[in-house]
């Protein structure tokens, strides 16, 4: 299939260009606001509307700063060392999930410390919302024609416009990730949360599930061109996700057993 003719920019306002990818971030943060309010009320956490707004802002700031920092360090450090000002050119793309994850945790931790809340309980509530932003973000990657998959002969293979894609059908790996990291992940976390497990179980389930889904889909995704395979047939994404799979699974077992 030919890549659908979707303009990455959905709206122009003079010199300003509003992109679908950025819109996905905005929708994800707005969804997080309403879900956190509902989950906090369900869990008996005393958060006002302003508290939730502050929490979402802190986490969003952590995601953006951490995601950019992670991309610079993990995926393209030599290029940024040669051109340091490009670190601030976020409009050119380049965000790392793993860096964004650490940034989100740190931003949320500052809020929790200030409000003197239960850290594990707030991790559970906050990361219940993560699949929405992840799923939408992967759809944004697909619209941008980036982070595409490896060459394939499956009937749903897509010919992406990027010249480096070679004009051959490739796995739409962005959509694989959107499905697994979005609705599948959300339903899993929602079901776990409704079982009222010990605090921290939902968070560690997210860590383990993301590690599993990302590690699996990376077998269908083209490695980053500037890195290639890091160890054997494993990509950087897999090396960063494997510890999440192991740590998440182990901590779920330990948390439930302790609880």
C-alpha positions as CSV (number, residue, x, y, z in Angstrom):
1,X,0.0,0.0,0.0
2,X,1.1,3.5,-0.7
3,X,1.5,5.8,2.3
4,X,-1.7,7.8,2.7
5,X,-1.3,11.4,1.6
6,X,-1.6,13.1,5.0
7,X,-0.1,16.5,5.6
8,X,1.8,16.4,8.9
9,X,0.6,20.0,9.3
10,X,-3.1,20.2,9.9
11,X,-3.4,24.0,10.3
12,X,-1.5,27.1,9.3
13,X,-1.7,30.5,11.0
14,X,0.6,32.9,9.2
15,X,4.2,31.6,9.8
16,X,3.0,29.2,12.4
17,X,2.4,25.5,11.5
18,X,0.4,23.2,13.8
19,X,1.3,19.6,13.4
20,X,-0.7,16.4,14.1
21,X,2.1,15.1,16.2
22,X,1.9,18.1,18.6
23,X,-1.9,17.8,18.7
24,X,-1.5,14.2,19.9
25,X,0.6,15.4,22.8
26,X,-2.1,18.0,23.7
27,X,-4.9,15.5,23.5
28,X,-2.8,13.1,25.6
29,X,-2.2,15.6,28.4
30,X,-5.9,16.7,28.4
31,X,-7.0,13.1,28.7
32,X,-4.6,12.6,31.5
33,X,-6.1,15.6,33.4
34,X,-9.6,14.1,33.3
35,X,-8.5,10.5,34.0
36,X,-6.4,11.5,37.0
37,X,-9.3,13.5,38.4
38,X,-11.6,10.4,38.1
39,X,-9.0,8.0,39.5
40,X,-8.0,10.2,42.4
41,X,-11.7,10.5,43.4
42,X,-12.1,6.7,43.0
43,X,-9.0,6.1,45.2
44,X,-9.9,8.7,47.8
45,X,-6.9,11.0,47.0
46,X,-7.5,14.6,48.1
47,X,-6.7,16.5,44.8
48,X,-8.4,19.7,43.7
49,X,-8.8,20.7,40.1
50,X,-5.8,23.0,40.5
51,X,-3.8,20.2,42.0
52,X,-4.4,18.0,39.0
53,X,-3.5,20.8,36.7
54,X,-0.2,21.4,38.5
55,X,0.5,17.6,38.4
56,X,-0.2,17.3,34.7
57,X,2.0,20.4,34.0
58,X,4.9,19.0,36.1
59,X,4.7,15.6,34.3
60,X,4.3,17.2,30.9
61,X,7.4,19.3,31.5
62,X,9.3,16.3,32.7
63,X,8.3,14.3,29.6
64,X,9.4,17.0,27.2
65,X,12.7,17.8,28.9
66,X,13.5,14.1,29.7
67,X,12.4,12.9,26.3
68,X,14.6,15.4,24.5
69,X,17.6,14.7,26.8
70,X,17.2,11.0,26.4
71,X,17.2,11.2,22.6
72,X,20.3,13.3,22.6
73,X,22.2,10.9,25.0
74,X,20.9,7.5,23.7
75,X,20.3,8.0,20.0
76,X,22.4,10.7,18.4
77,X,25.0,12.1,20.9
78,X,27.9,12.5,18.4
79,X,25.8,14.7,16.1
80,X,24.6,16.9,19.0
81,X,28.2,17.2,20.3
82,X,29.2,18.5,16.9
83,X,26.2,20.8,16.7
84,X,25.2,21.7,20.3
85,X,22.6,24.3,19.4
86,X,20.5,21.6,17.6
87,X,19.7,20.2,21.1
88,X,17.1,23.0,21.3
89,X,15.7,22.5,17.8
90,X,12.8,20.3,19.1
91,X,10.7,21.2,15.9
92,X,13.1,18.9,14.0
93,X,11.9,15.9,16.0
94,X,13.7,13.5,18.3
95,X,12.1,12.3,21.5
96,X,13.0,9.3,23.6
97,X,10.3,7.4,25.5
98,X,12.8,6.1,28.1
99,X,14.1,9.6,28.8
100,X,10.5,10.9,28.9
101,X,9.6,8.2,31.4
102,X,12.3,9.2,33.8
103,X,11.3,12.9,33.3
104,X,7.7,12.1,34.1
105,X,8.6,10.2,37.2
106,X,10.8,13.1,38.5
107,X,8.2,15.7,37.7
108,X,5.5,13.7,39.4
109,X,7.8,13.0,42.4
110,X,8.3,16.8,43.0
111,X,4.6,17.3,43.0
112,X,4.0,14.4,45.4
113,X,6.8,15.5,47.7
114,X,5.3,19.0,47.8
115,X,1.8,17.8,48.6
116,X,3.0,15.0,50.9
117,X,1.0,12.3,49.1
118,X,1.6,8.5,48.8
119,X,4.2,8.2,46.0
120,X,3.3,4.7,44.9
121,X,-0.4,5.4,44.9
122,X,0.1,8.5,42.7
123,X,2.3,6.5,40.4
124,X,-0.5,4.1,39.9
125,X,-3.0,6.9,39.2
126,X,-0.7,8.8,36.9
127,X,0.5,5.9,34.8
128,X,-3.1,4.7,34.2
129,X,-3.2,7.6,31.8
130,X,0.0,6.9,30.0
131,X,-1.3,4.5,27.3
132,X,-3.5,7.2,25.8
133,X,-0.6,9.5,25.1
134,X,1.6,6.6,23.9
135,X,-1.0,5.3,21.5
136,X,-1.7,8.8,20.1
137,X,2.0,9.5,19.8
138,X,2.6,6.5,17.7
139,X,-0.2,7.5,15.4
140,X,1.6,10.9,15.1
141,X,4.7,9.0,14.2
142,X,2.8,7.2,11.4
143,X,1.4,10.5,10.1
144,X,4.9,11.9,10.0
145,X,6.1,8.8,8.1
146,X,8.9,8.2,10.6
147,X,10.0,5.2,12.8
148,X,8.7,2.8,10.1
149,X,9.2,-0.9,10.1
150,X,11.5,-3.3,8.3
151,X,11.0,-4.5,4.7
152,X,8.1,-7.0,4.5
153,X,6.0,-9.0,2.0
154,X,2.8,-8.9,4.1
155,X,-0.3,-7.5,2.3
156,X,-0.6,-4.5,4.6
157,X,3.0,-3.4,4.0
158,X,3.3,0.4,3.5
159,X,5.6,2.2,1.1
160,X,6.8,5.2,3.1
161,X,7.8,8.5,1.4
162,X,11.1,8.8,3.3
163,X,13.9,8.3,0.7
164,X,15.8,6.1,3.2
165,X,12.8,3.7,3.2
166,X,13.9,2.7,-0.3
167,X,10.4,2.7,-1.9
168,X,9.7,-0.8,-0.8
169,X,6.8,-2.1,1.4
170,X,7.6,-2.0,5.1
171,X,5.8,-3.0,8.3
172,X,3.6,-0.1,9.7
173,X,5.3,-0.7,13.1
174,X,4.0,2.6,14.4
175,X,0.5,1.2,14.2
176,X,1.5,-2.0,15.9
177,X,2.9,0.0,18.8
178,X,-0.2,2.3,18.8
179,X,-2.4,-0.7,19.3
180,X,-0.4,-2.5,21.9
181,X,0.8,0.6,23.9
182,X,-2.6,2.3,23.6
183,X,-5.9,0.3,24.0
184,X,-4.3,-3.0,24.9
185,X,-2.1,-1.5,27.6
186,X,-5.0,0.7,28.9
187,X,-7.4,-2.2,29.3
188,X,-4.7,-4.3,31.1
189,X,-4.0,-1.5,33.5
190,X,-7.6,-0.7,34.0
191,X,-8.4,-4.3,34.8
192,X,-5.5,-4.6,37.2
193,X,-6.5,-1.4,39.0
194,X,-10.1,-2.6,39.5
195,X,-8.7,-5.6,41.4
196,X,-7.5,-3.1,44.1
197,X,-4.0,-4.5,44.2
198,X,-1.2,-3.2,46.6
199,X,0.0,0.3,45.8
200,X,2.6,0.3,43.0
201,X,1.2,-2.7,41.1
202,X,-0.3,-0.7,38.3
203,X,2.9,1.3,37.8
204,X,5.1,-1.8,37.7
205,X,2.6,-3.5,35.4
206,X,3.0,-0.6,33.1
207,X,6.8,-0.8,33.2
208,X,6.7,-4.6,32.5
209,X,4.0,-4.4,29.7
210,X,5.7,-1.5,27.9
211,X,9.0,-3.4,28.0
212,X,7.3,-6.5,26.6
213,X,5.4,-4.7,23.8
214,X,8.3,-2.4,22.8
215,X,10.9,-5.3,22.8
216,X,8.5,-7.4,20.6
217,X,7.6,-4.7,18.1
218,X,11.3,-3.7,17.7
219,X,11.7,-7.0,15.7
220,X,9.4,-5.4,13.1
221,X,10.8,-1.9,13.3
222,X,13.7,-0.6,11.3
223,X,16.6,0.3,13.7
224,X,17.6,4.0,13.9
225,X,19.7,4.6,10.8
226,X,22.4,6.4,12.8
227,X,22.8,3.4,15.2
228,X,21.8,0.2,13.5
229,X,21.9,-2.9,15.6
230,X,23.7,-2.5,18.9
231,X,24.3,-6.1,20.1
232,X,23.7,-8.9,17.5
233,X,20.2,-8.3,16.2
234,X,19.1,-6.2,19.1
235,X,18.4,-2.5,18.7
236,X,18.8,0.4,21.1
237,X,15.1,0.3,21.9
238,X,15.3,-3.3,22.8
239,X,18.3,-2.9,25.0
240,X,16.5,-0.1,26.9
241,X,13.2,-2.0,27.1
242,X,14.5,-5.4,28.2
243,X,15.4,-4.1,31.7
244,X,11.9,-2.7,32.0
245,X,10.4,-6.0,31.1
246,X,12.5,-7.8,33.7
247,X,12.2,-5.2,36.5
248,X,8.5,-4.7,35.9
249,X,7.6,-8.4,36.0
250,X,9.8,-8.9,39.1
251,X,8.4,-5.9,41.0
252,X,4.8,-6.9,40.2
253,X,5.5,-10.3,41.7
254,X,7.3,-8.8,44.8
255,X,4.6,-6.1,45.3
256,X,1.7,-8.5,45.2
257,X,3.5,-11.1,47.4
258,X,4.3,-8.4,49.9
259,X,0.8,-7.0,49.8
